[in-house]
Amino acid sequence: MIPGVAPVPRPEWSPVAREGCVGVESKLLLRADDLSLALLRFDAHAEIDEHAAPHEIVVVCLEGAGFTSVAGDTAALQAGERVVWPPGLPHRVWTETSHMLTLMVERSTAVRL
């Protein structure tokens, strides 16, 4: 059997095209019916504004540090840590003086980054 090698959907860094996102770029690595994987790169003082999603999102901090909030509760997030954003709850992620690189995992039947 021949391996199914294929290009990733968006291999180059590009700004996150969501109003309310400042200083955040992404690479879309995988988009399937129920799963999406993306790398997100945050500059210092970057932000993805507070919003809710209809599906669970897991954010893994790979490098650097920042902050996250879920339903108004705030926590620091640093390399080697992850946070789970439950469906339907408002969430936010941002940096202050540090840069941050994250892996974002979205599980849904209608995944869009």
N, C-alpha and C positions, 0 to 999 in steps of 0.2 A: 504494500500500500504506500502511495506517495503522500508525504505530509502536505497538509493544506496551508502552505505559506502564502500569506496575503499582506498587503500593506495595512498599516493602522489608519483609521479614518482621518486624523489630523495630526501628522507627526511634527509639525512646526509650532513653535510658540506663537499664540495669537491672543489679543486682549479678550477677556471674558465679555461677551456681548450682552450684558444684562445691565439695565439702568440701575444705578446704585452700587455697581462694582467699580472700585478705584484702585489702580495699581496692581491688578491681578491678571496674569496670563495663564493660558492652559494649553495642554496637549491632550487630545482625545485619543486614547489608546485602544479602546474597545467599545463598540456599541452593538448590543444584541437586543433581542426582544425583552429580556428581563434583567439585563445587567449592563452597566456602563462604568468604565474605568477612565479616570483622567488624572493627569498631574496638574497641580495648580501651583504657580510660583507667585509669591506675594512680595512686593517691595516693602521697604519700611513705610509705615503709615498707610498701608493698603487695607481694603475692606470689601467684603461681600455683605451688603446690607441685610438687615433682618427681614426674613420672609419665611413662609412655610412651604412644604412640599407634600404631595400626596403619598410619598413613599419614604422608606427608611434610607438614610444616607450615613455612611461610615467615613470619617475623615481620619487619615493616619498622617501624623506629622513625621516626615522623613528627615528634615533638616531645619535648623533654626527654631524659632519660637513665636508664639502669638497668643491669641485669646479666642475663646468661643463662648457663646451664650445659647441656652436652650430655655425657652419660655421665661426669659428674664433672669435665669441663674447663670452667673459668669464663672469661668474657670480659665486658668492658664493652660496652654497647650504647648508642649515642647517635643523635640525629636525623641522618637521611641514611644510616644503616647498616641492614643486614638480616642475619638469621641463618636458616639452614636446619636444621630438626630432622629428621633421617632417621627413617624408620619403625622402630618397635621399640626405640629408644634412649630412656632416661630423660632428660627435659629439664625445665628450670625457668626462670622469669623473675621478676625482682623489682626493686624500687627501694629506695634507702636514703633520702637526703635530698631527692631530686628527684622531680618528677612525670614521667609519661611517657605518650605517646599512641602506640599502635601500630596497624598494619593487619595482621591475621592472615589468612593464605591457607591453607586446608586443601584438599588434593586427595585424593579418595577416592571409592569407590563407596558408602560409608556415612558421610557427613560429619555430625557433630553437634558443636555448640559449647556 
